[in-house]
């Protein structure tokens, strides 16, 4: 779905990412690779196949979009090193024509050497991209003349059906000066957002993006 955001055309993708065509850049938040292995190591019975789903979804997205830059808005990897980090490296290595960048999130605790090994450029707090300032955690106040795009919150919105059934779906949430991306990872959970009157909310469901307010 194409929308206008801060005087720029932005594509909201059903795989829970944003394409900025004018910058040939793909934005992805909160992949949390390694989270499943981290839980399994702790004895929590999480199905291992969720690992494959995250990897396959990322590969499909990169193959389809073919961006020049892929910018991860934090929490690319969930915890300390495990073998899933090498799987991530193999995926990124395959897309050698794309530049990979990370705005560090609270879960990105690997050493700098590990990111360099997989040719990922790391920014500690934020990255300016045209009129956008990219962060992991939403800024309290966006810089003058710029729009903040962030992750971290894993936003979801509650939808009610005709039979009063309710379901919470991942969503993109855009306010006056700040937008929040849904979590890309398949094992991240959702935090329900309560939209303000001026917010624009776009849910992701059935491989489609649609506006709900």
C-alpha positions in Angstrom: 0.0 0.0 0.0 1.3 3.5 -1.0 0.8 6.4 1.4 2.2 9.9 1.7 4.2 10.5 4.8 5.9 13.7 5.6 5.7 14.7 1.9 7.3 11.4 0.8 5.8 8.4 -0.9 6.1 5.4 1.4 5.2 1.7 0.7 3.7 -0.3 3.6 4.5 -4.0 2.8 2.4 -7.0 4.0 5.6 -8.6 5.3 5.6 -5.9 8.0 8.3 -3.6 6.5 8.5 -0.2 4.8 10.0 0.7 1.5 11.3 4.2 0.9 11.5 4.4 -2.9 13.3 7.7 -3.1 16.1 6.3 -1.0 15.9 2.7 -2.4 15.8 1.7 1.2 14.0 -1.1 3.1 13.2 -0.6 6.8 12.6 -3.6 9.1 12.1 -3.5 12.8 12.5 -6.1 15.6 13.4 -9.3 13.8 14.7 -10.8 17.1 16.7 -13.6 15.4 18.0 -15.9 18.0 15.1 -15.4 20.4 13.7 -18.9 19.7 17.1 -20.6 20.3 17.6 -18.5 23.4 14.3 -19.7 24.9 14.8 -23.3 23.9 18.3 -23.2 25.5 16.5 -22.1 28.7 14.2 -25.1 28.5 11.1 -23.3 27.1 9.5 -25.6 24.5 9.3 -23.2 21.6 8.9 -24.8 18.1 12.1 -24.6 16.2 10.3 -24.2 12.8 9.6 -20.6 13.7 13.3 -20.0 13.1 12.9 -21.1 9.5 9.8 -18.9 9.0 11.7 -15.8 10.0 14.6 -16.6 7.7 12.4 -17.5 4.8 10.3 -14.4 5.1 13.4 -12.2 5.1 14.8 -13.9 2.0 11.4 -13.5 0.2 11.3 -9.9 1.1 14.9 -9.1 -0.1 14.3 -11.2 -3.3 11.1 -9.3 -4.1 12.2 -5.7 -3.3 15.9 -5.9 -4.2 16.7 -2.8 -2.1 20.1 -1.0 -2.3 20.0 -0.5 1.5 18.3 -2.6 4.2 18.1 -0.7 7.5 17.2 -2.7 10.6 15.5 -0.5 13.3 16.9 -2.4 16.2 16.7 -5.8 17.8 18.0 -7.6 14.8 19.4 -10.4 17.1 17.8 -11.2 20.5 20.6 -12.1 22.8 24.1 -13.5 23.0 25.7 -15.4 20.1 24.1 -18.7 19.1 24.2 -20.7 15.8 21.3 -18.7 14.4 23.6 -15.7 14.0 25.6 -17.6 11.4 22.3 -18.3 9.5 21.7 -14.6 9.5 25.2 -14.1 8.1 24.6 -16.5 5.3 21.4 -14.7 4.3 23.1 -11.3 4.2 26.1 -12.7 2.4 23.9 -14.0 -0.4 22.6 -10.4 -1.0 26.0 -8.9 -1.7 24.6 -6.0 -3.7 22.6 -4.7 -0.7 24.1 -2.6 2.1 22.9 -3.7 5.5 22.7 -1.2 8.4 21.5 -1.5 12.0 20.3 1.2 14.4 21.3 -0.6 17.6 18.4 -1.8 19.8 18.3 -2.8 23.5 18.7 -6.5 22.5 21.6 -5.9 20.1 24.3 -6.9 22.5 26.7 -8.8 20.2 30.3 -7.5 19.9 31.1 -5.0 17.1 33.3 -7.7 15.5 30.3 -10.0 15.0 28.5 -7.2 13.1 31.6 -6.4 11.0 32.0 -10.1 10.2 28.6 -10.0 8.4 29.3 -6.5 6.9 26.6 -4.7 9.0 27.1 -1.0 9.6 26.0 -0.1 13.2 24.6 3.2 14.4 24.4 3.6 18.1 21.3 5.7 18.5 19.9 7.1 15.3 20.3 7.5 11.5 19.1 10.4 9.4 17.7 9.5 6.1 16.3 12.5 4.2 13.4 13.9 6.2 13.3 10.8 8.4 15.2 10.1 11.6 15.4 6.4 12.2 15.7 5.0 15.7 14.9 1.8 17.6 13.0 3.3 20.6 10.6 6.1 19.7 11.9 9.6 20.4 10.2 11.7 22.9 10.4 14.7 20.5 11.4 14.5 16.8 14.0 17.0 15.6 12.5 20.0 13.9 11.6 19.4 10.3 12.1 15.6 10.6 9.8 12.6 11.1 10.8 9.8 13.4 10.4 6.1 12.3 11.0 3.6 15.0 10.2 0.0 16.2 10.6 -1.5 19.7 6.9 -1.4 20.7 5.6 -4.3 18.6 2.3 -2.4 18.0 -1.0 -4.2 17.5 -4.6 -3.0 17.3 -7.7 -4.8 18.5 -10.3 -5.5 15.8 -13.9 -6.6 16.6 -16.0 -8.8 14.3 -19.7 -9.0 13.7 -20.1 -11.6 16.4 -18.2 -9.5 18.9 -15.1 -11.7 18.4 -11.9 -9.8 18.9 -8.4 -10.3 17.5 -5.3 -8.2 17.9 -3.4 -7.7 14.6 0.1 -6.2 14.0 -0.1 -2.7 12.6 1.8 0.4 11.4 0.9 3.4 13.5 1.6 6.9 12.2 1.1 10.1 14.3 1.9 13.7 13.4 5.7 13.5 13.9 6.3 9.8 14.6 5.6 6.4 13.1 6.0 2.9 14.6 6.7 -0.2 12.5 5.3 -3.6 13.4 7.7 -6.3 14.6 9.0 -8.3 11.7 9.8 -11.4 13.8 7.2 -14.2 14.1 7.7 -14.8 17.8 7.7 -11.3 19.3 4.2 -10.7 20.7 2.0 -7.6 20.3 1.5 -4.5 22.5 -2.0 -3.1 22.0 -2.0 0.5 20.8 -4.8 3.0 21.6 -4.9 5.3 18.6 -5.4 9.0 19.0 -7.9 10.8 16.8 -5.2 12.2 14.5 -3.3 8.8 14.1 -3.4 6.7 11.0 -3.4 2.9 11.7 -2.8 0.3 9.0 -3.3 -3.4 10.0 -1.5 -6.4 8.5 -3.7 -9.4 7.8 -4.1 -12.1 5.2 -1.0 -10.8 3.3 -2.6 -7.4 2.9 -2.3 -4.0 4.5 -5.4 -1.9 5.0 -6.2 1.3 6.9 -8.6 1.0 9.8 -9.2 4.6 10.8 
